[in-house]
Amino acid sequence: MMKMHMLSGGRLRMAKRIYLPDARRGEMFELPVSCVLLRHAQGNVLFDTGCHPDVAVDPQGRLGVLARYMTPIMPADDHVLAGLKAVGFGPDDIDVVICSHLHTDHCGCNAFFKKATIFVHALEIEAANAPNALDRGYIRADWDHPLEMKIFDQQMDVFGDGKLTLIPLPGHSKGTTGALVKLDRSGEFLLASDALSVRANLDQRTSPRNSLDVDQFLKSLDEIAKLEAAGVKIICGHDDAQWAGLQKGAHAYT
């Protein structure tokens, strides 16, 4: 039976109006960074690796110009490596790392997973190599490692049994990808990452200001709405109210 553990990948403070068009200028809010451990019979999977540990202690050094827009507000031990340890896992226990996309708060700890195969969308590799990559939230130190990579460009069943399916949901970035998880008891979940960072965007059908392509984002939002209508529970990438209500750490969904 597959188990799903929600793990913290850090915590950030950002301008609220980036996500919510009606927010006042200067109003800030807090965003959890979510990572997910999936314990499958064929291997242990980590969906996103969150912020690098250095982000908490030296944000300017690790993030550079990006630190102006996303302020780390987590203690030094709030990262996915600590979360895994609390569940009894080390980096070498992870067989697959799925990158929803390659922005710094989603793949910051990739380098630690030396025995894993890194799954990433082809368009994300392209975007992360572009001349304006840093301005777009990509930091080479996060993702450019001599690790085994599996590049995909379409929907993909990771283990061939329908339990974990990667679904491209572009708009936030070119290759943003969600994961459809089917659990025996808890039902179906979509790990939406930044295809839906905060619940309000789905409820109001609005696009954040940091979307690369608004039309694509809204099309992906419609796909997410269809999945929810079919009974899938949507896990947002950065929704603080939802995060507070989720089981976390050793308390697994099964």
N, C-alpha and C positions, 0 to 999 in steps of 0.2 A: 504493500500500500504506500502510495506517495504521500510524503508529508511536506507542508509548506510553513516555513518560519519567516516572519517579518523581522528584519534587522535594520537598525539605524545606520545610516551612512553619513551622519552629520546633521547640522542645522544651520540655516542661513537667515539673514534678514534682508528683505528687498522692498523696493517701493511697491506699494499695493496697487497703484494704477497700472503697473505693467500687466497685471492679470485682470483687474477689475476696472472697467472703463469709467465707472461712476466714482471711484475713490478720489479723495482730495489730494492735490499735489503735496508732496512731503509726508503723506501718511505712509507708515511702514507696517509690514507684518512679517511673521515668522513662518518659515517653510521647513518642515522636516525633509530630510533626504532619505528616501526609502530604498532598501535593498531586500532581495528575497532569496532565501535558501530553499531549494526544492530537492528533497531526498527521494530520488527515483531508484528503482531496482537496478537500472543500468548505469547509474552514476549520480554524483552530487552536482547540482547545478546552482550557480549563483547568477541571479538576474540583476545586473548593475552592481558596481563596486563602490559607489558613493565618492566622498571626498577623500583625498590623500591625507594621512595623519598630519602632515606639515601645515595643512590649511588652518588648523586650529591654533598652531603656535607661531606661524610666520606667514600670515595670509598674503602680504605683499610679495614676499619672496617666492611663494608657490603660484599665486594667481596673477601677479603683475597688475596690469590695468583693470582686470576683471574684478579685483577686490573692491573697486569703487562701487560696483553695481550689486555685488552679492557679498554681504558682510558675514563672515563666519561667526557664530555665537555659541559654539559647542565647546565643552571641555576637551582636554587633550586626549582622553580615552574614548571619545564618542566617534567611532569609525567602525567599518564593517569587520575589521580583524578582531576587535574586541567583542563584537556581537557574535561572531563565529565561535570564538573561544568559550563564550558563555554557554553555547549549545554543545560544546565538546569537540569542536572542529578546528583544525589549523588550515592554513592556505593550501598545503599539499594534499588535503582531503578533497579538494574541489576538482572535478573532472572537466566541467564545462563552465565558462563564463559567457553569459549572453549580454552584449552591450545594446541597450535600447537605442543608444546613439553615443557619440563620442564627446559630448560636452563634459567639461571638467568635473562637475558634481555627480556624474554618472559612471565614470570610468577611472577615477583618480587612484584606485588601489589595484588596478589591473596587474601592475608589475610584480606584485607579491604572489600571484597565482601561477607559478612557474611550471606546474605539471598540467595545467588546464589548456583546453582548446578554446580559443576566443572566437565567439560567433559575432560577426558584425556585418551590417549591410554595406554593399559595394559603394553606395552613394555617400555613406559616412566617411569611408576611407578617402574618397575624392574630396569631400568638403574639408576634412581635416588636413589635407595636403595643399589646399588652396592658398594663394598669397595672403588673403584677408582672414585666414583661419582664426588667429588669436582674437580679432575683433568679434568673431562669431561664436566665441566661447570654447574654442579648441586649443588645448595646450599639448604640444608634442610629447612632453615628458609623461603625460598620462597614458598614452596609447601606443607609442612607437617603441615596441620592445621585441626582442627576438623570441617571441612566443609563437606556438602553432596557432594559425588563424584559419577559420572557415568563413569564407566570404559568401554571402547569399544575396539574392536580389528579388526574391519572391517568397510567398508563404511557404513555411517549411515545418514539417512534423519532425521534431528533434530526435525522438526515439522510435518513430514508426508505429506507435501504439495509440496515437490520438490524445495522449495525456498532456503533452506540452507542444503547442503549435505557435510558431512565430508568425505574426501578422503585421506586415508593413503598414504604418499609419502616418504617412508623411504630412508635413506642414510646419510643425515646429522646427524641424530640420529636414533635409532631403531624405534621409534614411531612417527616421524615427520608426521604431518597431515595438509593438506590444507583444505580450505573451499570453495566450489563452491556456489556462491551467484547468485540468479536469481532475477533481478529487473525488474519492469514493463516497465520503460522507458529507463533506462540506459543500459539494457542488462545484460549479464552474466559476472561475475568476478570470478577469482580464487585468493583467498587470499593464496599465496604460502608459506608465512613465509620463513624459511630457507631451504625449498626444492628448493627455488631460491632466495637467498639473494640479488644478483646483476644480472642485466640483461645480462651482458657480458657472464656469464656462460651458458646461454641458447643459445645466438648467436654463441658462439664458441664451444658449447658442451664440456665444461671443468668442472672439479670438483674442488671445493675449497680444500685447504690443511686440513681444519678442518672437512672434511667429515669423519664420522665413517666408512662407507662402500662405496667405490668409485663405485663399480659395481651397487649397489642398487641406489646410487645417480643418476647415468646416466640413469638407467631404469626409475626412477621417472621424470627425465628431459625429457625423451622421451614422457612420459604421459602428461607432461605440454605442450610440443610442439604440441601434438595431439589436446589438448583442445584449444590452441591458433589458430591452423589451422581451428578449427570448429567455430571460432568467439568469443571465450572467451577472455576477457581482463585479462592479468596476472598482479597481484599486487605483486611486489617483497618485501621480508622482510626488506631489508636494502639498497635500491638503491637511492642514494641522488639525482641524476638527475630526476628520475621518481617522487620521493617524492615532489620535487620542483614544479612539474607540476600538482599535484593532488589538487582537492578541499579538503579543510580541515575544521575541526571544525563544525560550525553551517551550513556550505554549504554542504548539503547532496546530495548524488546520490539517485535517486528514480526510 
